[in-house]
Amino acid sequence: MNATGFRRRPRRPRRLAAEASALVIAAVVAFPLYWMVLSAVRPAGEIESAEPRPWTLAPTLDSFRRVLGQQEFGRYFLNSLVVACAVVIASALIAFLAATAVTRFRFRFRTTLLIMFLIAQMVPVEALTIPLFFLMRDAGQLNTLGALILPHIAFSLPFAIWMLRGFVKAVPESLEEAAQLDGASRSRFLWQILFPLVLPGLVATSVFSFISTWNDFLFAKSFIISDTSRSTLPMALLVFFKPEEPDWGGVMAASTLMTIPVLVFFVLVQRRLVSGLGGAVKE
């Protein structure tokens, strides 16, 4: 056997160990999702059994029928969709413009502003819920979807700006100079050249914004007090969670239905997401 063969032999066990470890980690991560779906299709007797089994021989869709039979479930779903889409679009556009400004322009307190963005990431959401409640009350936004959209935009922007700053910085300034020599205005360069180049980064930040908004329970519980028609999907879980007799099948079925839009969103943006997390733009 030649020297090349001796070099390749030690790599195979390491590769098999890495693949086995990846499969184990994937199984651990996927198991809660599997148990959620399994509990959603189990009969009530099996869910309440003292000896749960990781399978069922009598799957049923009764839990899904109870969830979909709730009159407000469709309204909750629509409210969540409106809030999530509004946050994703608004935060992406604002973060793109802000990242371009702090990267391409030199102005006073620019570094201070970037540090403030970083510090804003360290503040726990729970610590700001009460001040935000009074702010929304004084602005007359309680019991409206705006009370959910505005805070989520504010919390999504620091992370989005920091991430997009790297993408904007990776686009060479010579490209902008060449566009100006060809007669392109700054706005045309911004939207027709720079925007497509940083789109992978926008997709990556949009995933973060979408998930955090879609799964939000704290703001929905704090800012939607009396008008339940403005509630979102996480609030729908409370309908099935009763302290005396919780409907675990309904909770798991509703949770499964809540997960579907997130999976669909991932499928639609997965290619852009991979390149966005890896840093698609290079000089």
C-alpha beads as a LAMMPS data file, in Angstrom:
LAMMPS data file: protein, C-alpha beads

283 atoms
282 bonds

1 atom types
1 bond types

-500.0 500.0 xlo xhi
-500.0 500.0 ylo yhi
-500.0 500.0 zlo zhi

Masses

1 110.0

Atoms # bond

1 1 1 0.000 0.000 0.000
2 1 1 1.357 3.431 -0.929
3 1 1 1.888 6.403 1.342
4 1 1 -1.339 8.006 0.222
5 1 1 -3.275 4.990 1.418
6 1 1 -1.706 5.190 4.863
7 1 1 -2.750 8.822 5.150
8 1 1 -6.382 8.118 4.318
9 1 1 -6.888 5.159 6.649
10 1 1 -6.951 7.081 9.985
11 1 1 -9.554 9.509 8.645
12 1 1 -12.298 6.908 8.237
13 1 1 -12.822 6.104 11.957
14 1 1 -12.868 9.801 12.788
15 1 1 -15.407 10.451 10.048
16 1 1 -17.625 7.586 11.226
17 1 1 -17.424 8.872 14.796
18 1 1 -18.364 12.377 13.649
19 1 1 -21.320 11.074 11.631
20 1 1 -22.491 8.908 14.537
21 1 1 -22.242 11.865 16.905
22 1 1 -24.209 14.023 14.469
23 1 1 -26.942 11.370 14.262
24 1 1 -27.138 11.122 18.055
25 1 1 -27.371 14.901 18.437
26 1 1 -30.024 15.072 15.704
27 1 1 -32.030 12.335 17.424
28 1 1 -31.840 14.143 20.774
29 1 1 -32.961 17.414 19.188
30 1 1 -35.760 15.774 17.166
31 1 1 -37.120 13.620 20.009
32 1 1 -39.187 16.401 21.673
33 1 1 -40.784 17.168 18.285
34 1 1 -41.520 13.473 17.782
35 1 1 -43.068 13.222 21.253
36 1 1 -45.181 16.321 20.588
37 1 1 -46.610 14.886 17.359
38 1 1 -47.043 11.476 18.984
39 1 1 -48.973 12.985 21.889
40 1 1 -51.145 14.899 19.425
41 1 1 -52.309 11.681 17.703
42 1 1 -52.622 9.543 20.836
43 1 1 -55.993 8.682 22.378
44 1 1 -56.742 10.388 25.667
45 1 1 -56.259 7.153 27.607
46 1 1 -52.699 6.685 26.386
47 1 1 -51.741 10.303 27.097
48 1 1 -52.862 9.986 30.726
49 1 1 -51.314 6.537 31.157
50 1 1 -48.792 6.105 33.970
51 1 1 -46.588 4.032 31.629
52 1 1 -46.122 6.077 28.451
53 1 1 -44.798 4.273 25.387
54 1 1 -42.850 5.842 22.488
55 1 1 -45.472 4.646 20.006
56 1 1 -49.215 4.244 19.607
57 1 1 -51.233 1.484 17.995
58 1 1 -54.438 3.519 17.796
59 1 1 -53.643 6.943 16.318
60 1 1 -56.492 9.430 16.210
61 1 1 -57.079 12.971 14.966
62 1 1 -59.561 13.875 17.711
63 1 1 -57.130 16.370 19.285
64 1 1 -56.696 18.170 15.952
65 1 1 -60.474 18.265 15.478
66 1 1 -60.911 19.890 18.882
67 1 1 -58.253 22.473 18.087
68 1 1 -59.590 23.302 14.631
69 1 1 -63.107 23.310 16.024
70 1 1 -62.281 26.282 18.238
71 1 1 -63.948 29.337 16.704
72 1 1 -61.075 31.673 17.559
73 1 1 -58.226 29.436 16.363
74 1 1 -58.353 30.733 12.791
75 1 1 -58.366 34.326 14.033
76 1 1 -55.391 33.625 16.314
77 1 1 -53.521 32.092 13.380
78 1 1 -54.217 35.112 11.170
79 1 1 -53.137 37.520 13.919
80 1 1 -49.859 35.637 14.393
81 1 1 -49.240 35.646 10.655
82 1 1 -49.889 39.395 10.362
83 1 1 -47.634 40.227 13.318
84 1 1 -44.801 37.930 12.195
85 1 1 -44.847 39.147 8.577
86 1 1 -44.974 42.805 9.645
87 1 1 -42.023 42.333 12.012
88 1 1 -39.952 40.417 9.442
89 1 1 -40.484 42.957 6.646
90 1 1 -40.096 46.085 8.784
91 1 1 -37.069 44.876 10.738
92 1 1 -35.332 43.658 7.568
93 1 1 -35.741 46.971 5.746
94 1 1 -34.808 49.127 8.742
95 1 1 -31.828 46.922 9.611
96 1 1 -30.596 47.006 6.004
97 1 1 -30.690 50.801 5.873
98 1 1 -29.157 51.154 9.345
99 1 1 -26.378 48.640 8.619
100 1 1 -25.575 50.458 5.393
101 1 1 -25.440 53.795 7.213
102 1 1 -23.122 52.657 10.014
103 1 1 -20.867 50.837 7.553
104 1 1 -20.608 53.216 4.585
105 1 1 -20.790 56.595 6.326
106 1 1 -18.482 58.185 8.862
107 1 1 -20.291 60.285 11.441
108 1 1 -19.941 61.304 15.050
109 1 1 -20.795 58.735 17.736
110 1 1 -20.902 55.931 15.153
111 1 1 -18.897 53.597 17.390
112 1 1 -21.005 54.557 20.385
113 1 1 -24.137 53.699 18.453
114 1 1 -22.762 50.258 17.557
115 1 1 -21.874 49.597 21.190
116 1 1 -25.405 50.581 22.202
117 1 1 -26.755 48.018 19.740
118 1 1 -24.590 45.389 21.401
119 1 1 -25.648 46.404 24.915
120 1 1 -29.301 46.277 23.895
121 1 1 -28.847 42.563 23.199
122 1 1 -27.871 41.985 26.833
123 1 1 -31.018 43.438 28.380
124 1 1 -33.508 40.676 29.304
125 1 1 -36.925 40.993 27.727
126 1 1 -38.615 40.373 31.068
127 1 1 -36.958 43.448 32.568
128 1 1 -38.525 45.678 29.908
129 1 1 -42.015 44.202 29.833
130 1 1 -43.458 46.477 32.531
131 1 1 -41.969 49.720 31.090
132 1 1 -43.193 48.662 27.645
133 1 1 -46.652 48.025 29.076
134 1 1 -46.913 51.584 30.385
135 1 1 -45.478 52.914 27.124
136 1 1 -48.084 51.049 25.074
137 1 1 -50.822 52.136 27.454
138 1 1 -49.885 55.803 27.137
139 1 1 -49.685 55.434 23.347
140 1 1 -53.130 53.830 23.253
141 1 1 -51.800 50.621 21.690
142 1 1 -52.965 48.077 24.272
143 1 1 -55.236 45.362 22.851
144 1 1 -53.959 46.057 19.334
145 1 1 -51.579 44.165 17.058
146 1 1 -49.353 47.235 17.072
147 1 1 -48.529 46.496 20.715
148 1 1 -46.968 43.236 19.527
149 1 1 -45.380 44.478 16.299
150 1 1 -43.489 47.502 17.637
151 1 1 -41.665 45.791 20.560
152 1 1 -40.627 42.852 18.394
153 1 1 -39.227 45.180 15.756
154 1 1 -37.249 46.984 18.452
155 1 1 -35.836 43.735 19.869
156 1 1 -35.001 42.306 16.432
157 1 1 -33.101 45.335 15.146
158 1 1 -29.883 45.182 17.249
159 1 1 -29.094 41.608 16.198
160 1 1 -30.113 42.251 12.588
161 1 1 -28.009 45.418 12.309
162 1 1 -24.929 43.760 13.774
163 1 1 -25.244 40.778 11.442
164 1 1 -25.993 42.796 8.298
165 1 1 -23.120 45.150 9.063
166 1 1 -20.700 42.357 8.217
167 1 1 -22.434 41.647 4.914
168 1 1 -22.473 45.287 3.879
169 1 1 -18.841 45.690 4.869
170 1 1 -17.882 42.654 2.756
171 1 1 -19.147 44.354 -0.404
172 1 1 -16.113 46.231 -1.795
173 1 1 -16.400 49.984 -2.065
174 1 1 -14.863 49.708 -5.532
175 1 1 -18.138 48.171 -6.650
176 1 1 -20.016 51.293 -5.572
177 1 1 -17.446 53.506 -7.273
178 1 1 -17.792 51.524 -10.492
179 1 1 -21.565 51.861 -10.321
180 1 1 -21.274 55.625 -9.870
181 1 1 -18.956 55.839 -12.878
182 1 1 -21.608 54.018 -14.895
183 1 1 -24.126 56.669 -13.903
184 1 1 -25.943 54.810 -11.119
185 1 1 -27.274 56.983 -8.302
186 1 1 -26.746 56.074 -4.645
187 1 1 -30.335 54.878 -4.263
188 1 1 -30.060 52.726 -7.377
189 1 1 -26.837 51.145 -6.097
190 1 1 -28.494 50.606 -2.724
191 1 1 -31.540 48.717 -3.983
192 1 1 -30.400 47.132 -7.254
193 1 1 -26.839 46.118 -6.370
194 1 1 -26.223 46.152 -2.617
195 1 1 -29.599 44.774 -1.560
196 1 1 -29.353 41.540 -3.660
197 1 1 -25.796 40.964 -2.402
198 1 1 -26.771 41.128 1.280
199 1 1 -30.037 39.233 0.768
200 1 1 -28.651 36.033 2.356
201 1 1 -27.939 38.000 5.517
202 1 1 -31.424 39.471 5.433
203 1 1 -32.870 35.970 5.212
204 1 1 -30.816 34.794 8.204
205 1 1 -31.956 37.719 10.345
206 1 1 -35.535 37.268 9.137
207 1 1 -35.547 33.695 10.444
208 1 1 -34.563 34.969 13.881
209 1 1 -37.250 37.657 13.778
210 1 1 -39.929 35.265 12.545
211 1 1 -39.297 32.581 15.171
212 1 1 -39.065 34.972 18.117
213 1 1 -42.261 36.740 17.028
214 1 1 -44.232 33.623 16.114
215 1 1 -43.518 31.909 19.450
216 1 1 -43.969 34.991 21.617
217 1 1 -46.166 34.481 24.652
218 1 1 -44.914 37.139 27.075
219 1 1 -45.890 40.209 25.050
220 1 1 -49.134 38.630 23.859
221 1 1 -50.129 37.889 27.453
222 1 1 -49.019 41.310 28.760
223 1 1 -50.330 43.669 26.065
224 1 1 -53.523 41.906 24.949
225 1 1 -55.618 42.161 28.078
226 1 1 -59.318 42.259 27.282
227 1 1 -59.761 42.007 23.500
228 1 1 -59.150 38.297 22.862
229 1 1 -59.835 38.781 19.148
230 1 1 -56.333 40.330 18.967
231 1 1 -54.631 37.341 20.583
232 1 1 -52.057 35.217 18.792
233 1 1 -51.501 31.470 18.520
234 1 1 -49.479 30.992 21.736
235 1 1 -52.495 32.331 23.600
236 1 1 -54.613 29.595 22.012
237 1 1 -52.764 27.053 24.139
238 1 1 -54.397 28.522 27.248
239 1 1 -57.787 27.382 25.948
240 1 1 -56.699 23.750 26.377
241 1 1 -54.553 24.195 29.467
242 1 1 -56.957 24.106 32.380
243 1 1 -55.508 23.770 35.907
244 1 1 -58.108 21.206 36.992
245 1 1 -58.165 19.065 33.841
246 1 1 -55.635 20.060 31.163
247 1 1 -56.263 18.790 27.658
248 1 1 -52.734 17.636 26.832
249 1 1 -53.833 16.226 23.499
250 1 1 -55.228 19.619 22.507
251 1 1 -52.089 21.387 23.717
252 1 1 -49.854 19.092 21.677
253 1 1 -52.080 19.296 18.602
254 1 1 -52.116 23.108 18.759
255 1 1 -48.332 23.119 19.248
256 1 1 -47.939 20.869 16.202
257 1 1 -50.059 23.182 14.084
258 1 1 -48.007 26.150 15.325
259 1 1 -44.816 24.420 14.191
260 1 1 -45.973 23.893 10.594
261 1 1 -45.624 27.560 9.452
262 1 1 -42.099 27.668 10.911
263 1 1 -41.136 24.539 8.956
264 1 1 -42.660 25.977 5.785
265 1 1 -40.726 29.206 6.301
266 1 1 -37.487 27.248 6.735
267 1 1 -38.113 25.241 3.558
268 1 1 -38.704 28.422 1.568
269 1 1 -35.535 30.174 2.749
270 1 1 -33.174 27.265 3.475
271 1 1 -30.827 27.912 0.546
272 1 1 -30.485 31.593 1.333
273 1 1 -30.210 30.774 5.034
274 1 1 -27.203 28.480 4.595
275 1 1 -25.306 31.036 2.548
276 1 1 -26.369 33.781 4.944
277 1 1 -25.034 32.005 8.018
278 1 1 -21.835 31.170 6.196
279 1 1 -21.242 34.649 4.860
280 1 1 -22.121 34.659 1.184
281 1 1 -20.520 37.947 0.099
282 1 1 -16.751 38.063 -0.230
283 1 1 -14.469 40.490 -1.994

Bonds

1 1 1 2
2 1 2 3
3 1 3 4
4 1 4 5
5 1 5 6
6 1 6 7
7 1 7 8
8 1 8 9
9 1 9 10
10 1 10 11
11 1 11 12
12 1 12 13
13 1 13 14
14 1 14 15
15 1 15 16
16 1 16 17
17 1 17 18
18 1 18 19
19 1 19 20
20 1 20 21
21 1 21 22
22 1 22 23
23 1 23 24
24 1 24 25
25 1 25 26
26 1 26 27
27 1 27 28
28 1 28 29
29 1 29 30
30 1 30 31
31 1 31 32
32 1 32 33
33 1 33 34
34 1 34 35
35 1 35 36
36 1 36 37
37 1 37 38
38 1 38 39
39 1 39 40
40 1 40 41
41 1 41 42
42 1 42 43
43 1 43 44
44 1 44 45
45 1 45 46
46 1 46 47
47 1 47 48
48 1 48 49
49 1 49 50
50 1 50 51
51 1 51 52
52 1 52 53
53 1 53 54
54 1 54 55
55 1 55 56
56 1 56 57
57 1 57 58
58 1 58 59
59 1 59 60
60 1 60 61
61 1 61 62
62 1 62 63
63 1 63 64
64 1 64 65
65 1 65 66
66 1 66 67
67 1 67 68
68 1 68 69
69 1 69 70
70 1 70 71
71 1 71 72
72 1 72 73
73 1 73 74
74 1 74 75
75 1 75 76
76 1 76 77
77 1 77 78
78 1 78 79
79 1 79 80
80 1 80 81
81 1 81 82
82 1 82 83
83 1 83 84
84 1 84 85
85 1 85 86
86 1 86 87
87 1 87 88
88 1 88 89
89 1 89 90
90 1 90 91
91 1 91 92
92 1 92 93
93 1 93 94
94 1 94 95
95 1 95 96
96 1 96 97
97 1 97 98
98 1 98 99
99 1 99 100
100 1 100 101
101 1 101 102
102 1 102 103
103 1 103 104
104 1 104 105
105 1 105 106
106 1 106 107
107 1 107 108
108 1 108 109
109 1 109 110
110 1 110 111
111 1 111 112
112 1 112 113
113 1 113 114
114 1 114 115
115 1 115 116
116 1 116 117
117 1 117 118
118 1 118 119
119 1 119 120
120 1 120 121
121 1 121 122
122 1 122 123
123 1 123 124
124 1 124 125
125 1 125 126
126 1 126 127
127 1 127 128
128 1 128 129
129 1 129 130
130 1 130 131
131 1 131 132
132 1 132 133
133 1 133 134
134 1 134 135
135 1 135 136
136 1 136 137
137 1 137 138
138 1 138 139
139 1 139 140
140 1 140 141
141 1 141 142
142 1 142 143
143 1 143 144
144 1 144 145
145 1 145 146
146 1 146 147
147 1 147 148
148 1 148 149
149 1 149 150
150 1 150 151
151 1 151 152
152 1 152 153
153 1 153 154
154 1 154 155
155 1 155 156
156 1 156 157
157 1 157 158
158 1 158 159
159 1 159 160
160 1 160 161
161 1 161 162
162 1 162 163
163 1 163 164
164 1 164 165
165 1 165 166
166 1 166 167
167 1 167 168
168 1 168 169
169 1 169 170
170 1 170 171
171 1 171 172
172 1 172 173
173 1 173 174
174 1 174 175
175 1 175 176
176 1 176 177
177 1 177 178
178 1 178 179
179 1 179 180
180 1 180 181
181 1 181 182
182 1 182 183
183 1 183 184
184 1 184 185
185 1 185 186
186 1 186 187
187 1 187 188
188 1 188 189
189 1 189 190
190 1 190 191
191 1 191 192
192 1 192 193
193 1 193 194
194 1 194 195
195 1 195 196
196 1 196 197
197 1 197 198
198 1 198 199
199 1 199 200
200 1 200 201
201 1 201 202
202 1 202 203
203 1 203 204
204 1 204 205
205 1 205 206
206 1 206 207
207 1 207 208
208 1 208 209
209 1 209 210
210 1 210 211
211 1 211 212
212 1 212 213
213 1 213 214
214 1 214 215
215 1 215 216
216 1 216 217
217 1 217 218
218 1 218 219
219 1 219 220
220 1 220 221
221 1 221 222
222 1 222 223
223 1 223 224
224 1 224 225
225 1 225 226
226 1 226 227
227 1 227 228
228 1 228 229
229 1 229 230
230 1 230 231
231 1 231 232
232 1 232 233
233 1 233 234
234 1 234 235
235 1 235 236
236 1 236 237
237 1 237 238
238 1 238 239
239 1 239 240
240 1 240 241
241 1 241 242
242 1 242 243
243 1 243 244
244 1 244 245
245 1 245 246
246 1 246 247
247 1 247 248
248 1 248 249
249 1 249 250
250 1 250 251
251 1 251 252
252 1 252 253
253 1 253 254
254 1 254 255
255 1 255 256
256 1 256 257
257 1 257 258
258 1 258 259
259 1 259 260
260 1 260 261
261 1 261 262
262 1 262 263
263 1 263 264
264 1 264 265
265 1 265 266
266 1 266 267
267 1 267 268
268 1 268 269
269 1 269 270
270 1 270 271
271 1 271 272
272 1 272 273
273 1 273 274
274 1 274 275
275 1 275 276
276 1 276 277
277 1 277 278
278 1 278 279
279 1 279 280
280 1 280 281
281 1 281 282
282 1 282 283
